[in-house]
Amino acid sequence: MKRSKRYKSVKEKIGRSKAYELDEALSLLIENANAKFDESVEIHFRTNIDPKQADQLIRGSVVLPYGIGKEKKITVFAEGEKAEEAKEAGADTVGGEELVAKIKQTKQVDFDVSVATPDMMRKLAVIAKILGPKGLMPSPKTDTVTVDIKATVEQLKKGKLNFKNDDSGNIHQLVGKVSFGDEKLRENLKSFIQAIKEARPSGAKGEFIKTITITSTMGAGIKVNI
């Protein structure tokens, strides 16, 4: 991959193999994030799990203190009283069978996360192949299949994130914007790192987290001491 002169300049300021304390790594990231737009801040974990083993999968959720700088569009699949709860809680789209039928027909989705009541799950089967590949299928594992619709939607609006490992056993997550500044980004990062540590699967052996790296959209990766 061909890198820009700006990227190479930033990379030269960062020790290739050095791992920094979180505060120092964050200062380096902010200092060198000088793109013409508000860059996002990401964190990447390389873990020691075997993603092919069911007892080594990493899944969990966390509410970041300051959100990620982007409000999620939430769709709730519910009917009757629960649909009203969803609307009152601030869901962007609420619907039952008619919404399922619309998605089945258009194959279009315009939301970041979906929530469903348990009785709606069998009705969602016809659009599972549309929602599933996009990571939008409600699931008990991410607390998005629930009867407590109001609390779930409110938490998601506050910045609740669901996370899981990818096919390589690693985790990647957006944790804010450079414009948040040191303090807010630090608190978000600390909250997410702690959530990953607490989500250590029962089958994980030996060293769980191998490396932690933070970066901005246009920046170079900066290793953080575990």
C-alpha positions, -999 to +999 in steps of 0.1 A: +000+000+000+014+034-010+015+058+020+013+096+018+041+118+028+020+130+057+015+095+070+052+087+067+060+119+086+037+109+114+050+073+115+086+086+119+076+103+152+063+070+166+085+042+179+079+012+157+081-014+185+076+009+215+044+006+235+033+038+252+013+045+283-022+054+274-018+092+282+013+095+261-001+075+232-032+096+232-012+128+232+008+116+202-024+107+184-040+141+189-008+160+182-004+143+148-041+142+137-039+172+114-062+163+086-087+188+073-116+170+089-124+158+124-108+124+124-123+094+142-103+076+169-102+038+167-088+011+190-077-023+178-070-054+199-050-084+187-060-113+209-048-148+215-081-166+211-090-192+185-122-178+169-131-213+156-137-225+192-171-216+206-158-212+242-132-186+230-155-161+213-155-125+226-188-108+229-201-080+251-214-045+254-204-012+270-217+023+273-189+048+266-190+078+289-190+103+260-204+082+231-186+080+198-196+113+182-223+098+161-259+091+171-271+057+161-302+052+140-323+027+159-350+005+144-373-015+167-394-044+156-423-045+180-461-042+180-488-028+204-476-015+238-440-023+231-440-003+199-453+027+218-425+023+244-400+023+216-414+055+201-414+072+235-378+061+241-366+078+209-364+050+184-360+063+148-382+037+132-407+014+148-428-013+131-441-048+131-450-071+102-455-042+078-419-031+084-406-066+079-426-068+046-412-035+034-376-046+041-382-079+024-395-062-007-370-034-010-340-052+006-331-017+019-321-009+055-314+026+068-304+020+104-273+012+125-288-012+150-321-030+154-340-042+185-368-067+187-393-082+211-390-120+215-424-126+197-411-107+166-381-129+161-399-157+141-413-129+119-378-116+112-367-150+097-378-139+062-353-110+063-325-127+082-304-130+051-307-092+046-300-082+082-275-109+091-247-101+067-249-064+077-247-073+114-282-059+120-300-090+131-313-086+167-297-112+191-300-122+227-262-122+228-261-085+223-292-077+244-311-066+214-339-092+218-357-080+249-390-071+265-374-041+281-376-020+250-376+014+267-343+009+286-326-008+257-333+020+233-323+046+258-290+029+265-283+026+228-290+063+223-266+071+251-238+053+232-240+016+242-218-004+219-220-041+212-187-057+203-174-091+192-142-105+177-137-107+139-128-139+120-091-134+130-100-132+167-093-094+168-115-065+178-118-031+162-139-002+176-145+035+170-143+053+203-148+090+195-135+119+175-102+138+178-122+169+187-133+152+219-099+161+234-076+142+258-100+138+288-131+125+270-111+102+247-091+088+277-123+080+296-138+063+265-107+043+259-103+032+295-139+021+296-136+001+264-103-016+274-118-026+307-149-040+290-127-062+267-107-074+297-140-083+315-152-101+284-124-126+284-140-159+273-138-189+296-119-209+270-091-183+265-057-197+273-025-179+284-021-143+273-055-130+263-047-096+248-015-096+227-014-059+216-036-028+218-032-001+192-049+033+188-051+054+157-069+082+140-085+080+106-055+092+087-029+085+114-004+057+121-010+030+147+003+037+182+008+007+205-005+011+240+009-007+271-016-034+282 
